[in-house]
Amino acid sequence: MDVVDAARYIAALAVVLGLLGLFALGARQGWLTGLIAGLARGQVGGIKRERRMKVVETLVLDPRRRIVIVEIDGQEQRLLLGASGETVLPDSKETGL
């Protein structure tokens, strides 16, 4: 083993340790979790996909039931969620209330 081989081994070790350090820094700062979450949502390269559905509001009625207002494609739907199942509540305009 000559000096060139020893320098090559030391340089490779320095590169590997540097990459491990960057990985640890990214994990500690939260960059890694943001990158993984973006990949899971399909946001590759900073392109944000418009979501079609979002929860507007939720109200807990009792420990087993809650009402959730969900907006889907610009229209709001009211859902009654419970242990026995889910029910879509009618619009107050439709029932005359």
Short mmCIF file of the C-alpha atoms (twelve columns), coordinates in Angstrom:
data_MODEL
# 
_entry.id   MODEL 
# 
loop_
_atom_site.group_PDB 
_atom_site.id 
_atom_site.type_symbol 
_atom_site.label_atom_id 
_atom_site.label_alt_id 
_atom_site.label_comp_id 
_atom_site.label_asym_id 
_atom_site.label_seq_id 
_atom_site.Cartn_x 
_atom_site.Cartn_y 
_atom_site.Cartn_z 
_atom_site.pdbx_PDB_model_num 
ATOM 1  C CA . MET A 1  0.000   0.000  0.000  1 
ATOM 2  C CA . ASP A 2  1.548   3.246  -1.103 1 
ATOM 3  C CA . VAL A 3  0.772   6.870  -0.317 1 
ATOM 4  C CA . VAL A 4  -1.715  7.300  -3.209 1 
ATOM 5  C CA . ASP A 5  -3.859  4.384  -2.031 1 
ATOM 6  C CA . ALA A 6  -3.821  5.682  1.554  1 
ATOM 7  C CA . ALA A 7  -4.876  9.158  0.366  1 
ATOM 8  C CA . ARG A 8  -7.667  7.620  -1.735 1 
ATOM 9  C CA . TYR A 9  -8.976  5.624  1.257  1 
ATOM 10 C CA . ILE A 10 -8.883  8.672  3.518  1 
ATOM 11 C CA . ALA A 11 -10.668 10.799 0.896  1 
ATOM 12 C CA . ALA A 12 -13.388 8.144  0.472  1 
ATOM 13 C CA . LEU A 13 -13.834 7.964  4.245  1 
ATOM 14 C CA . ALA A 14 -14.119 11.768 4.419  1 
ATOM 15 C CA . VAL A 15 -16.796 11.776 1.692  1 
ATOM 16 C CA . VAL A 16 -18.822 9.041  3.421  1 
ATOM 17 C CA . LEU A 17 -18.596 10.764 6.803  1 
ATOM 18 C CA . GLY A 18 -19.563 14.079 5.195  1 
ATOM 19 C CA . LEU A 19 -22.647 12.517 3.599  1 
ATOM 20 C CA . LEU A 20 -23.607 10.939 6.900  1 
ATOM 21 C CA . GLY A 21 -23.195 14.323 8.585  1 
ATOM 22 C CA . LEU A 22 -25.460 15.999 6.000  1 
ATOM 23 C CA . PHE A 23 -28.026 13.236 6.452  1 
ATOM 24 C CA . ALA A 24 -27.967 13.710 10.234 1 
ATOM 25 C CA . LEU A 25 -28.245 17.501 9.889  1 
ATOM 26 C CA . GLY A 26 -31.187 17.128 7.508  1 
ATOM 27 C CA . ALA A 27 -32.931 14.758 9.897  1 
ATOM 28 C CA . ARG A 28 -32.331 17.051 12.853 1 
ATOM 29 C CA . GLN A 29 -33.550 20.205 11.070 1 
ATOM 30 C CA . GLY A 30 -36.658 18.505 9.670  1 
ATOM 31 C CA . TRP A 31 -35.672 18.774 6.007  1 
ATOM 32 C CA . LEU A 32 -35.776 15.031 5.592  1 
ATOM 33 C CA . THR A 33 -39.300 14.647 6.959  1 
ATOM 34 C CA . GLY A 34 -40.526 17.456 4.715  1 
ATOM 35 C CA . LEU A 35 -38.930 15.827 1.689  1 
ATOM 36 C CA . ILE A 36 -40.404 12.415 2.507  1 
ATOM 37 C CA . ALA A 37 -43.858 13.888 3.188  1 
ATOM 38 C CA . GLY A 38 -43.726 15.815 -0.093 1 
ATOM 39 C CA . LEU A 39 -42.831 12.680 -2.001 1 
ATOM 40 C CA . ALA A 40 -45.678 10.796 -0.331 1 
ATOM 41 C CA . ARG A 41 -48.162 13.508 -1.375 1 
ATOM 42 C CA . GLY A 42 -46.859 13.557 -4.931 1 
ATOM 43 C CA . GLN A 43 -45.175 16.948 -4.655 1 
ATOM 44 C CA . VAL A 44 -41.971 16.291 -6.531 1 
ATOM 45 C CA . GLY A 45 -39.717 19.228 -7.327 1 
ATOM 46 C CA . GLY A 46 -41.728 21.791 -5.388 1 
ATOM 47 C CA . ILE A 47 -44.829 21.435 -7.578 1 
ATOM 48 C CA . LYS A 48 -47.850 21.587 -5.299 1 
ATOM 49 C CA . ARG A 49 -50.926 19.638 -6.292 1 
ATOM 50 C CA . GLU A 50 -54.271 21.300 -5.608 1 
ATOM 51 C CA . ARG A 51 -56.298 19.316 -3.106 1 
ATOM 52 C CA . ARG A 52 -59.909 18.626 -4.002 1 
ATOM 53 C CA . MET A 53 -61.126 17.826 -0.506 1 
ATOM 54 C CA . LYS A 54 -60.562 19.496 2.849  1 
ATOM 55 C CA . VAL A 55 -62.103 19.428 6.317  1 
ATOM 56 C CA . VAL A 56 -63.606 22.837 7.030  1 
ATOM 57 C CA . GLU A 57 -64.841 22.292 10.583 1 
ATOM 58 C CA . THR A 58 -65.581 19.525 13.063 1 
ATOM 59 C CA . LEU A 59 -67.854 19.471 16.103 1 
ATOM 60 C CA . VAL A 60 -67.826 16.745 18.747 1 
ATOM 61 C CA . LEU A 61 -71.383 15.960 19.860 1 
ATOM 62 C CA . ASP A 62 -70.560 13.235 22.358 1 
ATOM 63 C CA . PRO A 63 -67.761 10.660 22.792 1 
ATOM 64 C CA . ARG A 64 -69.186 8.493  20.004 1 
ATOM 65 C CA . ARG A 65 -70.497 11.046 17.470 1 
ATOM 66 C CA . ARG A 66 -69.233 14.106 15.659 1 
ATOM 67 C CA . ILE A 67 -70.333 16.348 12.792 1 
ATOM 68 C CA . VAL A 68 -67.766 17.166 10.128 1 
ATOM 69 C CA . ILE A 69 -68.111 19.778 7.380  1 
ATOM 70 C CA . VAL A 70 -66.117 18.676 4.344  1 
ATOM 71 C CA . GLU A 71 -65.554 20.759 1.214  1 
ATOM 72 C CA . ILE A 72 -65.306 18.677 -1.966 1 
ATOM 73 C CA . ASP A 73 -64.730 20.486 -5.281 1 
ATOM 74 C CA . GLY A 74 -66.081 23.727 -3.814 1 
ATOM 75 C CA . GLN A 75 -69.262 22.169 -2.378 1 
ATOM 76 C CA . GLU A 76 -69.735 21.646 1.337  1 
ATOM 77 C CA . GLN A 77 -71.121 18.388 2.701  1 
ATOM 78 C CA . ARG A 78 -72.099 17.744 6.306  1 
ATOM 79 C CA . LEU A 79 -71.334 14.292 7.689  1 
ATOM 80 C CA . LEU A 80 -72.487 12.729 10.925 1 
ATOM 81 C CA . LEU A 81 -69.803 10.268 12.014 1 
ATOM 82 C CA . GLY A 82 -70.586 7.734  14.681 1 
ATOM 83 C CA . ALA A 83 -69.806 4.262  15.931 1 
ATOM 84 C CA . SER A 84 -72.655 2.747  13.919 1 
ATOM 85 C CA . GLY A 85 -71.684 4.394  10.612 1 
ATOM 86 C CA . GLU A 86 -71.612 7.598  8.611  1 
ATOM 87 C CA . THR A 87 -74.588 9.668  7.466  1 
ATOM 88 C CA . VAL A 88 -74.656 12.562 4.996  1 
ATOM 89 C CA . LEU A 89 -76.816 15.273 6.536  1 
ATOM 90 C CA . PRO A 90 -79.163 17.150 4.176  1 
ATOM 91 C CA . ASP A 91 -78.642 20.823 3.447  1 
ATOM 92 C CA . SER A 92 -80.779 23.163 5.567  1 
ATOM 93 C CA . LYS A 93 -82.086 24.761 2.329  1 
ATOM 94 C CA . GLU A 94 -83.366 21.367 1.156  1 
ATOM 95 C CA . THR A 95 -85.264 20.621 4.389  1 
ATOM 96 C CA . GLY A 96 -86.723 24.138 4.743  1 
ATOM 97 C CA . LEU A 97 -85.142 24.793 8.131  1 
# 
